[in-house]
Amino acid sequence: MATRSLNKVMLIGNVTRDPEMRYTASGTPVATFGLATNRYWKDKNGEKQESTQFHNLVAWDKMGEISNQIVTKGAKIYVEGELVTRSWEGDDGVTRYKTEIRINEMILLSSKNDFSSSSQSTDDDVFDDNDKQKKKSEKKDADPEDEAMPEDPDESEPDDIDDSEDPTDDELPF
């Protein structure tokens, strides 16, 4: 009997910093940016509580280029992806680890300046890692065998990205 596993992340949150676009030594585009998600609950005294989590997102290839073009700090987005932990040795010889979310699909729910009550996305705001904007009609008619498989990002990790500087060390709003 085959055992299966699942590595899938789905988040809706606000972008904490504009995407930073970099390129691997082979020229593959990589965009990194942050996302904040909030959780609300009432404590035993009935008082409203809030907790915020900050997530590091990575978008490869065309998804990286699209993210760099349309995503801005403050925008509300939906992302689907997978958890990826990478490691590297720092200048001090200590092995460091960083867990990120590699984006496979993204929907722009609102821009930073969209304060209207209708923050619903349109079909034109749906992006996936197969490089193209999707429309529902295209999703229904698409033959999965016709779609080209994207290059595995693990095969071309960003050699020219300096992992010793943690991009999450920027000033946080709290």
OpenMM code with the backbone's topology and positions (N, CA, C; nanometers):
from openmm import Vec3, app, unit

residues = "MET ALA THR ARG SER LEU ASN LYS VAL MET LEU ILE GLY ASN VAL THR ARG ASP PRO GLU MET ARG TYR THR ALA SER GLY THR PRO VAL ALA THR PHE GLY LEU ALA THR ASN ARG TYR TRP LYS ASP LYS ASN GLY GLU LYS GLN GLU SER THR GLN PHE HIS ASN LEU VAL ALA TRP ASP LYS MET GLY GLU ILE SER ASN GLN ILE VAL THR LYS GLY ALA LYS ILE TYR VAL GLU GLY GLU LEU VAL THR ARG SER TRP GLU GLY ASP ASP GLY VAL THR ARG TYR LYS THR GLU ILE ARG ILE ASN GLU MET ILE LEU LEU SER SER LYS ASN ASP PHE SER SER SER SER GLN SER THR ASP ASP ASP VAL PHE ASP ASP ASN ASP LYS GLN LYS LYS LYS SER GLU LYS LYS ASP ALA ASP PRO GLU ASP GLU ALA MET PRO GLU ASP PRO ASP GLU SER GLU PRO ASP ASP ILE ASP ASP SER GLU ASP PRO THR ASP ASP GLU LEU PRO PHE".split()
positions = [
    Vec3(0.0845, -0.1169, 0.0000),
    Vec3(0.0000, 0.0000, 0.0000),
    Vec3(0.0894, 0.1237, 0.0000),
    Vec3(0.0614, 0.2122, -0.0884),
    Vec3(0.1408, 0.3351, -0.0998),
    Vec3(0.0987, 0.4346, 0.0078),
    Vec3(0.1979, 0.4973, 0.0646),
    Vec3(0.1669, 0.6028, 0.1610),
    Vec3(0.1738, 0.7365, 0.0900),
    Vec3(0.0876, 0.8233, 0.1279),
    Vec3(0.0821, 0.9549, 0.0654),
    Vec3(0.1131, 1.0605, 0.1686),
    Vec3(0.1533, 1.1741, 0.1189),
    Vec3(0.1754, 1.2878, 0.2073),
    Vec3(0.1229, 1.4120, 0.1376),
    Vec3(0.1101, 1.5179, 0.2122),
    Vec3(0.0561, 1.6415, 0.1578),
    Vec3(0.1314, 1.7588, 0.2170),
    Vec3(0.1741, 1.8496, 0.1322),
    Vec3(0.2401, 1.9727, 0.1740),
    Vec3(0.1691, 2.0850, 0.1007),
    Vec3(0.0661, 2.1413, 0.1622),
    Vec3(-0.0135, 2.2447, 0.0973),
    Vec3(-0.0460, 2.3529, 0.1992),
    Vec3(-0.0265, 2.4766, 0.1563),
    Vec3(-0.0545, 2.5923, 0.2405),
    Vec3(-0.1517, 2.6817, 0.1657),
    Vec3(-0.2541, 2.7303, 0.2356),
    Vec3(-0.3485, 2.8267, 0.1790),
    Vec3(-0.3604, 2.9416, 0.2785),
    Vec3(-0.3336, 3.0628, 0.2316),
    Vec3(-0.3366, 3.1798, 0.3192),
    Vec3(-0.4098, 3.2953, 0.2532),
    Vec3(-0.4787, 3.3743, 0.3340),
    Vec3(-0.5319, 3.5036, 0.2928),
    Vec3(-0.4780, 3.6032, 0.3937),
    Vec3(-0.4132, 3.7067, 0.3432),
    Vec3(-0.3568, 3.8054, 0.4340),
    Vec3(-0.3143, 3.9306, 0.3609),
    Vec3(-0.2465, 4.0181, 0.4352),
    Vec3(-0.1994, 4.1448, 0.3804),
    Vec3(-0.0488, 4.1396, 0.3582),
    Vec3(-0.0074, 4.1898, 0.2437),
    Vec3(0.1342, 4.1924, 0.2077),
    Vec3(0.2061, 4.2917, 0.2988),
    Vec3(0.3169, 4.2488, 0.3594),
    Vec3(0.3891, 4.3331, 0.4555),
    Vec3(0.5028, 4.4129, 0.3935),
    Vec3(0.5469, 4.3727, 0.2755),
    Vec3(0.6523, 4.4482, 0.2069),
    Vec3(0.6433, 4.4206, 0.0573),
    Vec3(0.6804, 4.5200, -0.0215),
    Vec3(0.6800, 4.5033, -0.1667),
    Vec3(0.7714, 4.3873, -0.2053),
    Vec3(0.7371, 4.3155, -0.3120),
    Vec3(0.8237, 4.2058, -0.3561),
    Vec3(0.9634, 4.2562, -0.3919),
    Vec3(1.0609, 4.1747, -0.3581),
    Vec3(1.1994, 4.2018, -0.3965),
    Vec3(1.2356, 4.1009, -0.5045),
    Vec3(1.2674, 4.1508, -0.6226),
    Vec3(1.2970, 4.0638, -0.7365),
    Vec3(1.4469, 4.0403, -0.7463),
    Vec3(1.4838, 3.9140, -0.7574),
    Vec3(1.6232, 3.8747, -0.7776),
    Vec3(1.6264, 3.7688, -0.8867),
    Vec3(1.7473, 3.7349, -0.9282),
    Vec3(1.7642, 3.6337, -1.0328),
    Vec3(1.8711, 3.5346, -0.9897),
    Vec3(1.8486, 3.4079, -1.0240),
    Vec3(1.9496, 3.3069, -0.9960),
    Vec3(2.0649, 3.3254, -1.0938),
    Vec3(2.1726, 3.2505, -1.0722),
    Vec3(2.2877, 3.2581, -1.1621),
    Vec3(2.2486, 3.2199, -1.3044),
    Vec3(2.1482, 3.1345, -1.3184),
    Vec3(2.1032, 3.0937, -1.4518),
    Vec3(1.9961, 3.1867, -1.5088),
    Vec3(1.9618, 3.2925, -1.4359),
    Vec3(1.8669, 3.3913, -1.4869),
    Vec3(1.7217, 3.3683, -1.4491),
    Vec3(1.6942, 3.2716, -1.3635),
    Vec3(1.5565, 3.2454, -1.3213),
    Vec3(1.5101, 3.3533, -1.2239),
    Vec3(1.3956, 3.4180, -1.2516),
    Vec3(1.3458, 3.5213, -1.1609),
    Vec3(1.2892, 3.4619, -1.0317),
    Vec3(1.3162, 3.5306, -0.9205),
    Vec3(1.2661, 3.4907, -0.7893),
    Vec3(1.2219, 3.6166, -0.7165),
    Vec3(1.0960, 3.6203, -0.6737),
    Vec3(1.0456, 3.7339, -0.5955),
    Vec3(1.0175, 3.6865, -0.4537),
    Vec3(1.0581, 3.7665, -0.3560),
    Vec3(1.0304, 3.7355, -0.2162),
    Vec3(0.9556, 3.8525, -0.1541),
    Vec3(0.8577, 3.8196, -0.0703),
    Vec3(0.7835, 3.9225, 0.0015),
    Vec3(0.7161, 3.8592, 0.1218),
    Vec3(0.6576, 3.9409, 0.2062),
    Vec3(0.5978, 3.8927, 0.3292),
    Vec3(0.4469, 3.9041, 0.3284),
    Vec3(0.3834, 3.8219, 0.4119),
    Vec3(0.2385, 3.8222, 0.4259),
    Vec3(0.2049, 3.8093, 0.5739),
    Vec3(0.1093, 3.8885, 0.6202),
    Vec3(0.0621, 3.8807, 0.7584),
    Vec3(-0.0783, 3.8224, 0.7597),
    Vec3(-0.1005, 3.7268, 0.8493),
    Vec3(-0.2343, 3.6715, 0.8696),
    Vec3(-0.2737, 3.6953, 1.0144),
    Vec3(-0.4018, 3.7183, 1.0359),
    Vec3(-0.4522, 3.7480, 1.1699),
    Vec3(-0.5511, 3.6417, 1.2144),
    Vec3(-0.5517, 3.6171, 1.3442),
    Vec3(-0.6478, 3.5259, 1.4057),
    Vec3(-0.7133, 3.6020, 1.5193),
    Vec3(-0.8452, 3.5933, 1.5285),
    Vec3(-0.9206, 3.6636, 1.6320),
    Vec3(-0.9982, 3.5622, 1.7153),
    Vec3(-1.0112, 3.5899, 1.8450),
    Vec3(-1.0891, 3.5051, 1.9337),
    Vec3(-1.1246, 3.5848, 2.0582),
    Vec3(-1.2150, 3.5291, 2.1364),
    Vec3(-1.2499, 3.5906, 2.2642),
    Vec3(-1.1912, 3.5047, 2.3743),
    Vec3(-1.1284, 3.5704, 2.4716),
    Vec3(-1.0700, 3.4970, 2.5831),
    Vec3(-1.1795, 3.4577, 2.6824),
    Vec3(-1.1398, 3.3958, 2.7934),
    Vec3(-1.2387, 3.3464, 2.8897),
    Vec3(-1.3188, 3.4587, 2.9543),
    Vec3(-1.2684, 3.5828, 2.9468),
    Vec3(-1.3414, 3.6983, 3.0001),
    Vec3(-1.4286, 3.7653, 2.8942),
    Vec3(-1.4313, 3.7083, 2.7734),
    Vec3(-1.5121, 3.7640, 2.6662),
    Vec3(-1.4469, 3.8795, 2.5929),
    Vec3(-1.3195, 3.9068, 2.6217),
    Vec3(-1.2494, 4.0165, 2.5548),
    Vec3(-1.1884, 3.9676, 2.4235),
    Vec3(-1.1992, 4.0525, 2.3212),
    Vec3(-1.1474, 4.0183, 2.1895),
    Vec3(-0.9945, 4.0170, 2.1924),
    Vec3(-0.9373, 3.9114, 2.1369),
    Vec3(-0.7924, 3.8964, 2.1285),
    Vec3(-0.7532, 3.8826, 1.9815),
    Vec3(-0.6284, 3.9153, 1.9525),
    Vec3(-0.5779, 3.9051, 1.8156),
    Vec3(-0.4344, 3.8548, 1.8178),
    Vec3(-0.4028, 3.7709, 1.7213),
    Vec3(-0.2668, 3.7217, 1.7039),
    Vec3(-0.2309, 3.7356, 1.5562),
    Vec3(-0.1118, 3.7860, 1.5279),
    Vec3(-0.0663, 3.8034, 1.3901),
    Vec3(0.0534, 3.7131, 1.3647),
    Vec3(0.0498, 3.6433, 1.2521),
    Vec3(0.1611, 3.5603, 1.2086),
    Vec3(0.2194, 3.6209, 1.0818),
    Vec3(0.3512, 3.6170, 1.0705),
    Vec3(0.4198, 3.6706, 0.9528),
    Vec3(0.4816, 3.5551, 0.8747),
    Vec3(0.4589, 3.5550, 0.7444),
    Vec3(0.5020, 3.4459, 0.6576),
    Vec3(0.5933, 3.5000, 0.5483),
    Vec3(0.6971, 3.4238, 0.5154),
    Vec3(0.7872, 3.4580, 0.4049),
    Vec3(0.7406, 3.3835, 0.2810),
    Vec3(0.7150, 3.4586, 0.1727),
    Vec3(0.6675, 3.3996, 0.0482),
    Vec3(0.7755, 3.4082, -0.0586),
    Vec3(0.7819, 3.3050, -0.1431),
    Vec3(0.8765, 3.3014, -0.2543),
    Vec3(0.7993, 3.2647, -0.3801),
    Vec3(0.8179, 3.3435, -0.4844),
    Vec3(0.7528, 3.3172, -0.6131),
    Vec3(0.8610, 3.3018, -0.7196),
    Vec3(0.8590, 3.1908, -0.7901),
    Vec3(0.9593, 3.1593, -0.8909),
    Vec3(0.9075, 3.1846, -1.0314),
    Vec3(0.9992, 3.2034, -1.1230),
    Vec3(0.9721, 3.2122, -1.2667),
    Vec3(0.8686, 3.3203, -1.2967),
    Vec3(0.7713, 3.2872, -1.3801),
    Vec3(0.6709, 3.3860, -1.4219),
    Vec3(0.5877, 3.4337, -1.3030),
    Vec3(0.5612, 3.3454, -1.2073),
    Vec3(0.4872, 3.3863, -1.0878),
    Vec3(0.5642, 3.4954, -1.0143),
    Vec3(0.6961, 3.4857, -1.0119),
    Vec3(0.7786, 3.5899, -0.9511),
    Vec3(0.7671, 3.7210, -1.0256),
    Vec3(0.7695, 3.7141, -1.1577),
    Vec3(0.7571, 3.8360, -1.2383),
    Vec3(0.6202, 3.9006, -1.2193),
    Vec3(0.5147, 3.8186, -1.2188),
    Vec3(0.3792, 3.8705, -1.1988),
    Vec3(0.3668, 3.9327, -1.0600),
    Vec3(0.4187, 3.8646, -0.9588),
    Vec3(0.4135, 3.9175, -0.8221),
    Vec3(0.4819, 4.0525, -0.8141),
    Vec3(0.5969, 4.0627, -0.8769),
    Vec3(0.6722, 4.1876, -0.8743),
    Vec3(0.5945, 4.3010, -0.9410),
    Vec3(0.5147, 4.2692, -1.0414),
    Vec3(0.4392, 4.3707, -1.1149),
    Vec3(0.3112, 4.4136, -1.0447),
    Vec3(0.2388, 4.3213, -0.9808),
    Vec3(0.1055, 4.3562, -0.9312),
    Vec3(0.0910, 4.3612, -0.7798),
    Vec3(0.1819, 4.2986, -0.7062),
    Vec3(0.1682, 4.2931, -0.5608),
    Vec3(0.2371, 4.4135, -0.4982),
    Vec3(0.1683, 4.4786, -0.4045),
    Vec3(0.2262, 4.5917, -0.3322),
    Vec3(0.1989, 4.5759, -0.1835),
    Vec3(0.2810, 4.6388, -0.1048),
    Vec3(0.2636, 4.6370, 0.0398),
    Vec3(0.1229, 4.6850, 0.0731),
    Vec3(0.0541, 4.6113, 0.1596),
    Vec3(-0.0808, 4.6467, 0.2006),
    Vec3(-0.1899, 4.5751, 0.1243),
    Vec3(-0.1578, 4.5151, 0.0089),
    Vec3(-0.2589, 4.4448, -0.0711),
    Vec3(-0.3045, 4.3192, 0.0015),
    Vec3(-0.4305, 4.2833, -0.0164),
    Vec3(-0.4827, 4.1581, 0.0380),
    Vec3(-0.4771, 4.0548, -0.0738),
    Vec3(-0.4139, 3.9407, -0.0449),
    Vec3(-0.3997, 3.8356, -0.1450),
    Vec3(-0.4338, 3.6994, -0.0852),
    Vec3(-0.4677, 3.6084, -0.1738),
    Vec3(-0.4840, 3.4672, -0.1412),
    Vec3(-0.3694, 3.3948, -0.2104),
    Vec3(-0.3004, 3.3086, -0.1379),
    Vec3(-0.1942, 3.2292, -0.1990),
    Vec3(-0.2117, 3.0824, -0.1631),
    Vec3(-0.1746, 2.9978, -0.2571),
    Vec3(-0.1613, 2.8548, -0.2333),
    Vec3(-0.0173, 2.8200, -0.2635),
    Vec3(0.0366, 2.7320, -0.1842),
    Vec3(0.1735, 2.6913, -0.2085),
    Vec3(0.2123, 2.5752, -0.1205),
    Vec3(0.3428, 2.5619, -0.1017),
    Vec3(0.3961, 2.4540, -0.0193),
    Vec3(0.5053, 2.5079, 0.0711),
    Vec3(0.5202, 2.4451, 0.1864),
    Vec3(0.6273, 2.4818, 0.2784),
    Vec3(0.7591, 2.4268, 0.2277),
    Vec3(0.8601, 2.5117, 0.2289),
    Vec3(0.9943, 2.4721, 0.1876),
    Vec3(1.0915, 2.5256, 0.2922),
    Vec3(1.1741, 2.4382, 0.3462),
    Vec3(1.2768, 2.4810, 0.4409),
    Vec3(1.4118, 2.4654, 0.3739),
    Vec3(1.4874, 2.5717, 0.3731),
    Vec3(1.6219, 2.5651, 0.3149),
    Vec3(1.7233, 2.5944, 0.4241),
    Vec3(1.8440, 2.5492, 0.4013),
    Vec3(1.9498, 2.5704, 0.5000),
    Vec3(2.0752, 2.6193, 0.4297),
    Vec3(2.1573, 2.6889, 0.5052),
    Vec3(2.2842, 2.7383, 0.4546),
    Vec3(2.3765, 2.7597, 0.5734),
    Vec3(2.5036, 2.7659, 0.5430),
    Vec3(2.6014, 2.7908, 0.6478),
    Vec3(2.6370, 2.9386, 0.6460),
    Vec3(2.6210, 3.0033, 0.7607),
    Vec3(2.6529, 3.1448, 0.7727),
    Vec3(2.8028, 3.1674, 0.7757),
    Vec3(2.8426, 3.2931, 0.7676),
    Vec3(2.9846, 3.3285, 0.7718),
    Vec3(3.0515, 3.2811, 0.9002),
    Vec3(2.9710, 3.2661, 1.0062),
    Vec3(3.0252, 3.2217, 1.1345),
    Vec3(3.0310, 3.0697, 1.1463),
    Vec3(2.9949, 2.9980, 1.0381),
    Vec3(3.0016, 2.8525, 1.0384),
    Vec3(2.8781, 2.7848, 1.0949),
    Vec3(2.7801, 2.8609, 1.1395),
    Vec3(2.6587, 2.8050, 1.1974),
    Vec3(2.5571, 2.7784, 1.0861),
    Vec3(2.4975, 2.6599, 1.0899),
    Vec3(2.3937, 2.6273, 0.9925),
    Vec3(2.2656, 2.6994, 1.0302),
    Vec3(2.2091, 2.7677, 0.9326),
    Vec3(2.0848, 2.8412, 0.9541),
    Vec3(1.9754, 2.7786, 0.8682),
    Vec3(1.8509, 2.7943, 0.9159),
    Vec3(1.7354, 2.7398, 0.8460),
    Vec3(1.6313, 2.8490, 0.8273),
    Vec3(1.5599, 2.8396, 0.7172),
    Vec3(1.4518, 2.9341, 0.6919),
    Vec3(1.3382, 2.8586, 0.6239),
    Vec3(1.2185, 2.8711, 0.6793),
    Vec3(1.1009, 2.8092, 0.6202),
    Vec3(1.0218, 2.9158, 0.5464),
    Vec3(0.9883, 2.8850, 0.4220),
    Vec3(0.9172, 2.9792, 0.3357),
    Vec3(0.7997, 2.9074, 0.2706),
    Vec3(0.7129, 2.9860, 0.2102),
    Vec3(0.6023, 2.9306, 0.1337),
    Vec3(0.6301, 2.9574, -0.0130),
    Vec3(0.6482, 2.8507, -0.0898),
    Vec3(0.6682, 2.8627, -0.2341),
    Vec3(0.5296, 2.8710, -0.2976),
    Vec3(0.5012, 2.9828, -0.3622),
    Vec3(0.3682, 3.0089, -0.4171),
    Vec3(0.3463, 2.9303, -0.5458),
    Vec3(0.2327, 2.8610, -0.5520),
    Vec3(0.1900, 2.7926, -0.6740),
    Vec3(0.0749, 2.8655, -0.7420),
    Vec3(-0.0088, 2.9313, -0.6617),
    Vec3(-0.1236, 3.0034, -0.7158),
    Vec3(-0.1493, 3.1253, -0.6288),
    Vec3(-0.1972, 3.2324, -0.6922),
    Vec3(-0.2212, 3.3565, -0.6189),
    Vec3(-0.3427, 3.4267, -0.6773),
    Vec3(-0.4232, 3.4860, -0.5890),
    Vec3(-0.5357, 3.5691, -0.6308),
    Vec3(-0.5212, 3.7029, -0.5606),
    Vec3(-0.5200, 3.8093, -0.6377),
    Vec3(-0.5161, 3.9442, -0.5827),
    Vec3(-0.6581, 3.9791, -0.5404),
    Vec3(-0.6809, 3.9921, -0.4086),
    Vec3(-0.8145, 4.0214, -0.3574),
    Vec3(-0.8420, 4.1707, -0.3540),
    Vec3(-0.7411, 4.2489, -0.3229),
    Vec3(-0.7551, 4.3944, -0.3255),
    Vec3(-0.6168, 4.4555, -0.3306),
    Vec3(-0.6104, 4.5759, -0.3834),
    Vec3(-0.4833, 4.6468, -0.3824),
    Vec3(-0.4737, 4.7259, -0.2533),
    Vec3(-0.3592, 4.7813, -0.2278),
    Vec3(-0.3354, 4.8588, -0.1064),
    Vec3(-0.4326, 4.9752, -0.0954),
    Vec3(-0.4694, 5.0342, -0.2074),
    Vec3(-0.5555, 5.1519, -0.2069),
    Vec3(-0.7022, 5.1191, -0.2304),
    Vec3(-0.7379, 4.9918, -0.2326),
    Vec3(-0.8762, 4.9524, -0.2579),
    Vec3(-0.9515, 4.9446, -0.1261),
    Vec3(-1.0185, 5.0519, -0.0912),
    Vec3(-1.0920, 5.0555, 0.0341),
    Vec3(-1.2420, 5.0427, 0.0110),
    Vec3(-1.2823, 5.0041, -0.1093),
    Vec3(-1.4247, 4.9907, -0.1374),
    Vec3(-1.4788, 4.8671, -0.0674),
    Vec3(-1.6082, 4.8646, -0.0479),
    Vec3(-1.6698, 4.7517, 0.0209),
    Vec3(-1.6725, 4.6277, -0.0666),
    Vec3(-1.6578, 4.6438, -0.1968),
    Vec3(-1.6569, 4.5271, -0.2846),
    Vec3(-1.5133, 4.4924, -0.3198),
    Vec3(-1.4523, 4.4100, -0.2376),
    Vec3(-1.3135, 4.3707, -0.2618),
    Vec3(-1.3082, 4.2311, -0.3219),
    Vec3(-1.4074, 4.1987, -0.4044),
    Vec3(-1.4078, 4.0685, -0.4686),
    Vec3(-1.3141, 4.0712, -0.5877),
    Vec3(-1.2485, 3.9600, -0.6091),
    Vec3(-1.1577, 3.9527, -0.7230),
    Vec3(-1.2355, 3.9157, -0.8484),
    Vec3(-1.1736, 3.9394, -0.9606),
    Vec3(-1.2298, 3.8962, -1.0880),
    Vec3(-1.1490, 3.7780, -1.1359),
    Vec3(-1.1978, 3.7126, -1.2393),
    Vec3(-1.1241, 3.5993, -1.2944),
    Vec3(-0.9875, 3.6414, -1.3456),
    Vec3(-0.9729, 3.7680, -1.3831),
    Vec3(-0.8458, 3.8164, -1.4362),
    Vec3(-0.7390, 3.8296, -1.3289),
    Vec3(-0.7760, 3.8177, -1.2014),
    Vec3(-0.6811, 3.8342, -1.0926),
    Vec3(-0.6252, 3.7013, -1.0429),
    Vec3(-0.6550, 3.5914, -1.1095),
    Vec3(-0.6101, 3.4594, -1.0677),
    Vec3(-0.4833, 3.4240, -1.1438),
    Vec3(-0.3787, 3.3858, -1.0707),
    Vec3(-0.2514, 3.3503, -1.1313),
    Vec3(-0.2071, 3.2166, -1.0761),
    Vec3(-0.1409, 3.1377, -1.1597),
    Vec3(-0.0826, 3.0140, -1.1101),
    Vec3(0.0610, 3.0035, -1.1577),
    Vec3(0.1314, 2.9027, -1.1073),
    Vec3(0.2736, 2.8939, -1.1387),
    Vec3(0.3002, 2.8399, -1.2784),
    Vec3(0.1969, 2.8151, -1.3559),
    Vec3(0.2161, 2.7797, -1.4964),
    Vec3(0.2244, 2.9045, -1.5812),
    Vec3(0.2488, 3.0184, -1.5159),
    Vec3(0.2899, 3.1420, -1.5808),
    Vec3(0.1814, 3.2295, -1.6405),
    Vec3(0.0563, 3.1927, -1.6373),
    Vec3(-0.0412, 3.2726, -1.7088),
    Vec3(-0.1583, 3.3086, -1.6204),
    Vec3(-0.2203, 3.4242, -1.6531),
    Vec3(-0.3462, 3.4562, -1.5888),
    Vec3(-0.4459, 3.3509, -1.6342),
    Vec3(-0.5304, 3.3090, -1.5405),
    Vec3(-0.6307, 3.2096, -1.5739),
    Vec3(-0.7675, 3.2749, -1.5746),
    Vec3(-0.8520, 3.2215, -1.6553),
    Vec3(-0.9929, 3.2574, -1.6516),
    Vec3(-1.0694, 3.1281, -1.6308),
    Vec3(-1.1837, 3.1364, -1.5660),
    Vec3(-1.2579, 3.0151, -1.5356),
    Vec3(-1.2875, 2.9343, -1.6604),
    Vec3(-1.3188, 3.0000, -1.7696),
    Vec3(-1.3482, 2.9264, -1.8922),
    Vec3(-1.2257, 2.8494, -1.9395),
    Vec3(-1.1074, 2.9060, -1.9215),
    Vec3(-0.9852, 2.8368, -1.9609),
    Vec3(-0.9591, 2.7195, -1.8680),
    Vec3(-0.9916, 2.7352, -1.7387),
    Vec3(-0.9697, 2.6269, -1.6441),
    Vec3(-1.0547, 2.5062, -1.6797),
    Vec3(-1.1806, 2.5298, -1.7190),
    Vec3(-1.2708, 2.4201, -1.7504),
    Vec3(-1.2279, 2.3474, -1.8766),
    Vec3(-1.1808, 2.4218, -1.9775),
    Vec3(-1.1482, 2.3640, -2.1066),
    Vec3(-1.0058, 2.3111, -2.1160),
    Vec3(-0.9222, 2.3419, -2.0202),
    Vec3(-0.7806, 2.3077, -2.0305),
    Vec3(-0.7597, 2.1580, -2.0143),
    Vec3(-0.6751, 2.1041, -2.0990),
    Vec3(-0.6337, 1.9655, -2.0888),
    Vec3(-0.5030, 1.9639, -2.0112),
    Vec3(-0.4985, 1.8957, -1.8956),
    Vec3(-0.3773, 1.8982, -1.8131),
    Vec3(-0.2524, 1.8529, -1.8873),
    Vec3(-0.2667, 1.7651, -1.9874),
    Vec3(-0.1494, 1.7184, -2.0603),
    Vec3(-0.0935, 1.8246, -2.1529),
    Vec3(-0.1757, 1.9262, -2.1882),
    Vec3(-0.1297, 2.0325, -2.2768),
    Vec3(-0.0454, 2.1359, -2.2042),
    Vec3(-0.0553, 2.1414, -2.0707),
    Vec3(0.0172, 2.2427, -1.9952),
    Vec3(0.1604, 2.1974, -1.9715),
    Vec3(0.2536, 2.2857, -1.9958),
    Vec3(0.3942, 2.2542, -1.9722),
    Vec3(0.4215, 2.2559, -1.8229),
    Vec3(0.4976, 2.1612, -1.7775),
    Vec3(0.5350, 2.1581, -1.6365),
    Vec3(0.6444, 2.2602, -1.6127),
    Vec3(0.6314, 2.3415, -1.5069),
    Vec3(0.7358, 2.4391, -1.4794),
    Vec3(0.8631, 2.3704, -1.4320),
    Vec3(0.9744, 2.4360, -1.4554),
    Vec3(1.1033, 2.3861, -1.4095),
    Vec3(1.1015, 2.3794, -1.2575),
    Vec3(1.1550, 2.2718, -1.2006),
    Vec3(1.1569, 2.2572, -1.0559),
    Vec3(1.2494, 2.3615, -0.9954),
    Vec3(1.1959, 2.4515, -0.9125),
    Vec3(1.2794, 2.5561, -0.8546),
    Vec3(1.3933, 2.5020, -0.7685),
    Vec3(1.3777, 2.3809, -0.7120),
    Vec3(1.4844, 2.3258, -0.6294),
    Vec3(1.6105, 2.3011, -0.7100),
    Vec3(1.5938, 2.2757, -0.8400),
    Vec3(1.7096, 2.2475, -0.9234),
    Vec3(1.7924, 2.3721, -0.9503),
    Vec3(1.7339, 2.4881, -0.9293),
    Vec3(1.8076, 2.6121, -0.9548),
    Vec3(1.7874, 2.7087, -0.8386),
    Vec3(1.8282, 2.6666, -0.7206),
    Vec3(1.8163, 2.7547, -0.6046),
    Vec3(1.8906, 2.8844, -0.6320),
    Vec3(1.8427, 2.9931, -0.5782),
    Vec3(1.9021, 3.1239, -0.6082),
    Vec3(2.0422, 3.1375, -0.5502),
    Vec3(2.1421, 3.1048, -0.6324),
    Vec3(2.2803, 3.1097, -0.5878),
    Vec3(2.3247, 3.2512, -0.5526),
    Vec3(2.2693, 3.3498, -0.6216),
    Vec3(2.3156, 3.4862, -0.5992),
    Vec3(2.2341, 3.5592, -0.4928),
    Vec3(2.1454, 3.4886, -0.4233),
    Vec3(2.0720, 3.5507, -0.3138),
    Vec3(2.1514, 3.5277, -0.1865),
    Vec3(2.1812, 3.6343, -0.1169),
    Vec3(2.2599, 3.6265, 0.0052),
    Vec3(2.1705, 3.5801, 0.1188),
    Vec3(2.1815, 3.4524, 0.1536),
    Vec3(2.0991, 3.3959, 0.2592),
    Vec3(2.1409, 3.4406, 0.3979),
    Vec3(2.2586, 3.4988, 0.4119),
    Vec3(2.3038, 3.5382, 0.5450),
    Vec3(2.2266, 3.6576, 0.5977),
    Vec3(2.1669, 3.7352, 0.5081),
    Vec3(2.0844, 3.8468, 0.5519),
    Vec3(1.9398, 3.8033, 0.5494),
    Vec3(1.8779, 3.7965, 0.6647),
    Vec3(1.7397, 3.7552, 0.6749),
    Vec3(1.6497, 3.8719, 0.6383),
    Vec3(1.5731, 3.8618, 0.5271),
    Vec3(1.4882, 3.9735, 0.4869),
    Vec3(1.3760, 4.0014, 0.5854),
    Vec3(1.3535, 3.9132, 0.6823),
    Vec3(1.2495, 3.9395, 0.7814),
    Vec3(1.3009, 4.0260, 0.8950),
    Vec3(1.4286, 4.0661, 0.8887),
    Vec3(1.4835, 4.1507, 0.9936),
    Vec3(1.4442, 4.2964, 0.9775),
    Vec3(1.3613, 4.3268, 0.8768),
    Vec3(1.3200, 4.4655, 0.8597),
    Vec3(1.2300, 4.5069, 0.9757),
    Vec3(1.2055, 4.6360, 0.9871),
    Vec3(1.1248, 4.6853, 1.0973),
    Vec3(0.9810, 4.6405, 1.0805),
    Vec3(0.9278, 4.5769, 1.1845),
    Vec3(0.7907, 4.5306, 1.1818),
    Vec3(0.7021, 4.6343, 1.2498),
    Vec3(0.5736, 4.6392, 1.2133),
    Vec3(0.4851, 4.7447, 1.2626),
    Vec3(0.4393, 4.7272, 1.4064),
    Vec3(0.5112, 4.6526, 1.4866),
    Vec3(0.4714, 4.6376, 1.6266),
    Vec3(0.5909, 4.6428, 1.7172),
] * unit.nanometer
topology = app.Topology()
chain = topology.addChain("A")
for resn in residues:
    res = topology.addResidue(resn, chain)
    for name in ("N", "CA", "C"):
        topology.addAtom(name, app.Element.getBySymbol(name[0]), res)
